[in-house]
């Protein structure tokens, strides 16, 4: 099984966005695999119930029903036999038509909720959101004698490295004066900081990490920052106080929270830039209709999309005949989901970056969507 990373997941998203509809139903299934408080999985009852109910929507003895049942049987077998115990989320995309399509993605990062979506195209909004919310980043824990580096990707450790230097004690330097000893100690710490920064620079470059989070004490952090090249310093988003011995799972938890806080701040800055550019007649559009038009013309550099799909409003009237459910359920025909999928698909097909804005209020006044443009027409 291919290891799922940001790179492979983005490739999967692009492949799905390029899928050409046929006469057969396309199934997109997202499942949260985290066990309940009793350690039991809760996804199979949902899958059985939903597949039974959805089958009733197809005409009896139709090719569409036969296709749906065939894809459903394969999905059930996969969930029964091939899901890893370590997986916290899974996404399955299937269409049993003239050309059988079946793609699965198992993740350590949890999927927010169970979703079964049946349409002519893949349901991509949750997958794109998961990619955006779980970027590849580096966490570096250091003190004056050691360093631990983690590359986190999609909610799990992709790589880890360590640097350890023997502790320098006063007995090693004999009868040196206090001043000479301090100079030697400072030089020792400096060489350690340079070694750690060299490792950090190399790993960030090799792994194409988007962000860096530093953690350490008041002695090592200033030394590290003094040695950071400008291109590395620009990726540092936070500095935490974590002990060098902090367990891996705690490092992930603390750094993910720091990443979330950083995203909230940058979200506000991006929306402010979007609105300023739009009001000034610059490189920006807002609202569903104008954003779709810009995507169709290849103008969009970055699509800003509400992380709450219900905030995405169709101001073009494309989905007026459909009803948004108010009971909290997820419906195939809900306009906000169709609108969101259309935007994500067009963005991936034109090489535009998709950024999800976590605070729904930031985009609420412009229909939940806007875009920063490469150029104007």
Rosetta blueprint (number, residue, H / E / L):
1 X L
2 X L
3 X L
4 X L
5 X L
6 X H
7 X H
8 X H
9 X H
10 X H
11 X H
12 X H
13 X H
14 X H
15 X H
16 X H
17 X H
18 X L
19 X L
20 X L
21 X L
22 X L
23 X L
24 X L
25 X L
26 X E
27 X E
28 X E
29 X E
30 X E
31 X E
32 X E
33 X L
34 X L
35 X L
36 X L
37 X L
38 X L
39 X L
40 X L
41 X L
42 X L
43 X H
44 X H
45 X H
46 X H
47 X H
48 X H
49 X H
50 X H
51 X H
52 X H
53 X H
54 X H
55 X H
56 X L
57 X L
58 X L
59 X L
60 X L
61 X L
62 X L
63 X H
64 X H
65 X H
66 X H
67 X H
68 X H
69 X H
70 X H
71 X H
72 X H
73 X H
74 X H
75 X H
76 X H
77 X H
78 X H
79 X H
80 X H
81 X H
82 X L
83 X L
84 X L
85 X L
86 X L
87 X L
88 X L
89 X E
90 X E
91 X E
92 X E
93 X E
94 X E
95 X E
96 X E
97 X L
98 X L
99 X L
100 X E
101 X E
102 X E
103 X E
104 X E
105 X E
106 X E
107 X E
108 X L
109 X L
110 X L
111 X L
112 X L
113 X L
114 X L
115 X E
116 X E
117 X E
118 X E
119 X E
120 X L
121 X L
122 X L
123 X L
124 X L
125 X H
126 X H
127 X H
128 X H
129 X H
130 X H
131 X H
132 X H
133 X H
134 X L
135 X L
136 X L
137 X E
138 X E
139 X E
140 X E
141 X E
142 X E
143 X L
144 X L
145 X L
146 X E
147 X E
148 X E
149 X E
150 X E
151 X E
152 X E
153 X E
154 X L
155 X L
156 X E
157 X E
158 X E
159 X E
160 X E
161 X E
162 X E
163 X E
164 X E
165 X L
166 X L
167 X L
168 X L
169 X L
170 X H
171 X H
172 X H
173 X H
174 X L
175 X L
176 X L
177 X L
178 X H
179 X H
180 X H
181 X H
182 X H
183 X H
184 X H
185 X H
186 X H
187 X H
188 X H
189 X H
190 X H
191 X H
192 X H
193 X H
194 X H
195 X H
196 X H
197 X H
198 X H
199 X H
200 X H
201 X H
202 X H
203 X H
204 X H
205 X H
206 X H
207 X H
208 X L
209 X L
210 X L
211 X E
212 X E
213 X E
214 X E
215 X E
216 X E
217 X L
218 X L
219 X L
220 X H
221 X H
222 X H
223 X H
224 X H
225 X H
226 X H
227 X H
228 X L
229 X L
230 X H
231 X H
232 X H
233 X H
234 X L
235 X L
236 X E
237 X E
238 X E
239 X E
240 X E
241 X L
242 X L
243 X L
244 X L
245 X L
246 X L
247 X L
248 X H
249 X H
250 X H
251 X H
252 X H
253 X H
254 X H
255 X H
256 X H
257 X H
258 X H
259 X H
260 X H
261 X H
262 X H
263 X H
264 X H
265 X H
266 X H
267 X H
268 X H
269 X H
270 X H
271 X H
272 X H
273 X H
274 X H
275 X H
276 X H
277 X H
278 X H
279 X H
280 X L
281 X L
282 X L
283 X L
284 X E
285 X E
286 X E
287 X L
288 X H
289 X H
290 X H
291 X H
292 X H
293 X H
294 X H
295 X H
296 X H
297 X L
298 X L
299 X L
300 X E
301 X E
302 X E
303 X E
304 X E
305 X E
306 X E
307 X L
308 X L
309 X H
310 X H
311 X H
312 X L
313 X L
314 X L
315 X L
316 X L
317 X L
318 X L
319 X L
320 X L
321 X L
322 X L
323 X L
324 X L
325 X L
326 X L
327 X L
328 X L
329 X L
330 X L
331 X L
332 X L
333 X L
334 X L
335 X H
336 X H
337 X H
338 X H
339 X H
340 X H
341 X H
342 X H
343 X H
344 X H
345 X H
346 X H
347 X H
348 X H
349 X H
350 X L
351 X L
352 X L
353 X E
354 X E
355 X E
356 X E
357 X E
358 X L
359 X L
360 X H
361 X H
362 X H
363 X L
364 X H
365 X H
366 X H
367 X L
368 X L
369 X E
370 X E
371 X E
372 X E
373 X E
374 X L
375 X L
376 X L
377 X L
